[in-house]
Structures are given as C-alpha cells and as structure tokens.
C-alpha cells in the first residue's frame, strides 16, 4: 500500500513503464542503457526499475525511503544479477556527486511534493548528469516547458531551459497509478546542454528570477531595483527597464547574470 506521507503514487503497468523508458532511449538516440550509469529515485515496488533493468544499464543506483520497497529492490537485484547499489535514504539528502559511476542518467516517478526542489538541485549539478527522465504532475511539467509571455512561464522555466533541452514524452491519466492521484502526470526528458552556464552564473540567474518573478506584474525597474547598476546591466543585455518578468527570455536572464 502506498504511503500518503511519502507522496507515493505507484505506476505498476509494465506496458507503460516500458514505453516511458523506450521513448526516453529513442529520443536520446540510444538502443539501451549499455555503458550508461542510471540513478533511480523512489523506485517503490519497481515498475520503472524493471523497465530500466531490461535495458541493461552498466550500473544502477536506487534511492528509496520506504523500507518495504528496499526488500523488493534487494529481491530484484538477486533475480537479475544486476550491478546495483540500493540506499534506504531521503532523496533530498542524497548528493548525486557521491555516485562513483558518472555521468548518470536520472530516472524517476518523482514524489510530487518534492519534485521541484529535487529538480533544482540536479540542475545545479548538471556537470555529473547526462540526462533525466522525470515524471511530474502535469501543471509542473507545463511550467518547466513554458515559453516567455505565457502564464506558466517562471523561474523554473528559465533555470531548466538554460541547463537542459527538454522534451515531453508522455502524459498519463490518474487511472494508471495506485492510488490514483487527482491530477494528470507528464514525463519529461531533460538532456543536459553542452553550452549550459556554470554554477556561478546559474546562482546569479536564480537570484535575478527570484526577484523578478516575486513581482511578476511589476516592471523590472521596480522588481530588480536592488540590483546595483541595473540600468547599465539591462542595456548591455538588451532588456528594457519597462519589461516584466515573463517578457524576458532565458537567454536574456543569462546575459544579465553575465553582466552583474
């Protein structure tokens, strides 16, 4: 039985989990996970885990907080003989950089209540990640993929799109999950960009977007007034001081960060 406190909604339909992994591999131009090191967060009873193992990862690391599911993972490891590390940990406290086998592909039916902090943490560690196949509630996925001048566009859109190329793979109705959530879910594929900004710049972008989107309807001359030399920074970045947060592209936020 799923634990509500852990935000568990299990995906048990093997046809669906196989399709998610198949589509992720296809979009990456891969035929399997051979030579790939995979990290799965919150495997639960192992629906996605089985689909991952069918595609022969070089190494699989799983992080699971529910002790009941650890036993299932141990059993899968024994049955398949997979090169597999199993950790009974809180995913929010796990440092992806501690995995010896890098870079990693991260795969997860994310617990919805911690999906955003997990994603933002991984975006800041993208140098050790090659790709991520992640399931979110649909409205969060829409925010991640949103374009400027739309209602869903925000901080998460800017950060994710500067670090990764993002594709929607599949949207699932509640009926596929146990227990059924009240919302639809969307799987996204994140491919880490070779031209991504370094972490220093990402932190500056994070600060800029936090200020800008906290006053979403304000012009940036007001919302970013605490930024020193704002007028000069905006001019060099091709951004009007009369712009509002949602009118500024990810590339323009990056340019502003470079000029701070």
C-alpha positions in Angstrom: 0.0 0.0 0.0 1.3 3.5 -0.9 2.1 5.9 1.9 0.5 9.3 1.6 3.1 10.9 3.8 5.8 9.9 1.3 3.8 11.2 -1.7 3.6 7.7 -3.2 1.6 7.0 -6.3 2.8 3.8 -7.8 3.0 3.2 -11.5 2.6 -0.6 -11.9 1.5 -1.1 -15.5 4.6 -2.6 -17.1 3.5 -1.7 -20.6 3.5 2.0 -19.6 6.8 1.8 -17.8 8.4 0.0 -20.7 7.0 2.7 -23.1 8.5 5.5 -20.9 12.0 4.0 -21.0 11.7 3.1 -24.7 10.7 6.6 -25.7 13.4 8.2 -23.5 16.1 6.0 -25.1 14.8 6.7 -28.6 14.8 10.5 -28.1 18.4 10.1 -26.9 19.4 8.1 -29.9 20.2 5.0 -27.7 19.1 1.4 -28.1 19.7 0.5 -24.4 21.4 1.7 -21.2 24.5 -0.2 -22.1 27.5 1.9 -20.9 25.1 4.2 -19.0 25.1 4.7 -15.3 21.5 5.1 -14.0 20.2 6.6 -10.8 16.5 5.9 -9.9 14.8 8.0 -7.2 11.9 6.4 -5.4 11.5 3.1 -7.2 8.7 2.0 -5.0 7.6 -1.6 -5.9 9.9 -1.4 -9.0 7.7 -0.7 -12.1 10.2 1.6 -13.7 13.1 -0.4 -12.2 12.2 -3.5 -14.1 11.9 -1.4 -17.3 15.4 0.1 -16.7 16.9 -3.4 -15.9 15.5 -4.8 -19.2 17.7 -2.2 -21.0 20.9 -3.4 -19.3 22.4 -0.4 -17.5 26.1 -0.6 -16.8 25.3 0.3 -13.2 22.0 1.1 -11.4 21.8 3.1 -8.1 18.4 3.3 -6.4 17.4 5.7 -3.6 14.3 4.7 -1.6 12.9 6.0 1.7 10.3 3.2 2.2 11.9 0.2 3.9 9.2 -2.1 2.5 10.4 -1.3 -1.0 14.1 -1.9 -0.2 13.2 -5.6 0.2 11.7 -5.6 -3.3 14.9 -3.9 -4.7 17.1 -6.5 -3.0 15.0 -9.3 -4.5 15.2 -7.7 -8.0 19.0 -7.4 -7.6 19.2 -11.1 -6.7 16.9 -12.2 -9.5 18.6 -10.2 -12.2 22.2 -10.3 -11.0 22.4 -6.6 -11.9 25.3 -4.3 -10.8 23.1 -2.4 -8.4 23.5 -0.2 -5.3 20.5 0.2 -3.0 20.2 3.0 -0.5 17.5 3.5 2.1 17.7 7.3 2.1 15.7 10.5 1.8 16.3 11.7 -1.8 16.5 15.3 -0.7 19.6 14.4 1.4 21.3 12.4 -1.3 24.2 14.1 -3.1 24.3 12.9 -6.7 28.0 13.8 -6.8 28.8 10.9 -4.4 28.0 8.4 -7.1 31.3 6.9 -8.3 29.9 5.9 -11.7 29.4 9.2 -13.5 27.9 10.8 -15.5 24.5 9.5 -14.5 21.1 9.2 -16.1 18.4 10.1 -13.5 15.1 8.4 -13.9 12.1 8.8 -11.5 8.4 8.8 -11.0 9.0 11.7 -8.6 7.2 12.2 -5.3 5.1 15.2 -6.3 5.6 17.0 -3.0 9.4 17.2 -3.5 9.7 17.2 -7.3 10.7 20.9 -7.7 13.5 21.0 -5.0 14.9 17.8 -6.4 15.0 19.1 -9.9 16.5 22.5 -9.0 19.2 20.6 -7.0 20.1 18.4 -10.0 20.2 21.4 -12.4 23.0 22.8 -10.2 24.9 19.5 -10.5 24.4 19.1 -14.2 28.1 18.5 -14.8 27.7 15.0 -13.4 24.4 14.3 -15.2 23.9 13.3 -18.8 20.1 13.2 -19.0 17.0 12.9 -16.8 13.7 11.1 -17.4 11.3 12.5 -14.8 7.6 12.4 -14.1 5.9 15.5 -12.7 2.3 16.5 -12.1 1.2 17.9 -15.4 1.0 21.5 -14.3 4.6 21.5 -13.1 5.7 19.9 -16.4 3.8 22.7 -18.2 5.7 25.3 -16.1 9.1 23.8 -16.8 8.4 23.8 -20.6 6.6 27.2 -20.7 7.7 29.9 -23.1 8.1 33.6 -22.3 4.9 35.7 -22.3 2.7 32.8 -21.1 1.1 32.4 -17.7 3.1 29.2 -16.8 6.5 30.8 -17.6 8.5 31.4 -14.4 11.7 30.8 -12.5 11.6 27.0 -13.1 11.2 27.5 -16.9 14.2 29.8 -17.1 16.6 27.6 -15.0 15.6 24.3 -16.6 15.8 25.6 -20.2 19.2 27.2 -19.7 20.6 23.9 -18.4 18.7 21.3 -20.5 17.0 20.7 -23.8 13.6 19.4 -22.7 11.0 17.2 -24.5 7.6 15.9 -23.3 7.5 12.2 -23.7 4.0 11.1 -22.4 1.1 12.3 -20.3 -0.8 9.8 -18.1 -4.2 10.0 -16.6 -4.8 9.2 -12.9 -6.1 5.7 -13.7 -2.6 4.4 -14.3 -1.5 4.9 -10.7 -2.1 3.2 -7.4 -3.7 5.1 -5.6 -5.0 7.3 -8.4 -3.9 10.9 -7.9 -6.3 13.8 -8.6 -4.2 15.1 -11.4 -2.6 14.1 -14.7 1.1 13.4 -14.9 3.7 14.2 -17.6 7.1 12.6 -18.2 9.8 14.9 -19.4 13.2 14.1 -20.9 16.0 16.6 -19.9 19.2 16.4 -22.0 21.9 18.4 -20.4 23.2 21.1 -22.7 26.9 21.2 -23.6 26.7 25.0 -23.6 25.0 25.3 -20.2 26.0 28.1 -17.9 28.4 27.3 -15.0 27.0 27.1 -11.4 28.1 30.6 -10.6 26.0 32.0 -13.4 23.1 29.7 -12.6 23.1 31.1 -9.0 23.0 34.6 -10.3 20.1 33.7 -12.7 18.3 32.1 -9.7 18.7 35.4 -7.7 17.5 37.5 -10.6 14.5 35.4 -11.4 13.5 35.1 -7.7 13.4 38.9 -7.5 11.8 39.4 -10.9 9.0 36.8 -10.6 8.2 37.8 -7.0 6.8 41.0 -8.5 5.6 39.3 -11.7 3.4 42.2 -12.9 5.9 44.9 -12.0 8.4 46.3 -14.4 12.0 45.2 -13.7 13.0 48.8 -12.9 10.9 48.1 -9.7 11.3 44.4 -9.1 15.1 44.4 -9.7 15.8 47.8 -8.1 18.1 46.2 -5.5 20.5 45.1 -8.3 23.4 47.5 -8.4 23.9 49.3 -11.8 20.6 47.8 -13.1 20.2 50.3 -15.9 23.6 49.5 -17.3 23.2 45.8 -16.9 19.8 45.8 -18.6 21.1 48.0 -21.5 24.1 45.6 -22.1 21.7 42.7 -22.0 19.2 44.1 -24.5 16.5 44.3 -21.8 14.1 47.2 -21.4 13.6 48.5 -17.8 9.9 48.6 -18.6 9.9 44.8 -19.2 8.1 42.5 -16.9 9.5 39.2 -15.6 7.5 37.0 -18.0 8.7 39.0 -21.1 12.4 38.3 -20.5 13.8 35.2 -22.2 16.1 32.7 -20.5 18.9 33.9 -22.7 18.3 37.5 -21.6 18.3 36.5 -17.9 21.6 34.7 -18.6 23.0 37.8 -20.3 22.0 39.9 -17.3 23.7 37.5 -14.9 26.9 37.7 -17.0 26.8 41.5 -16.7 26.3 41.6 -13.0 
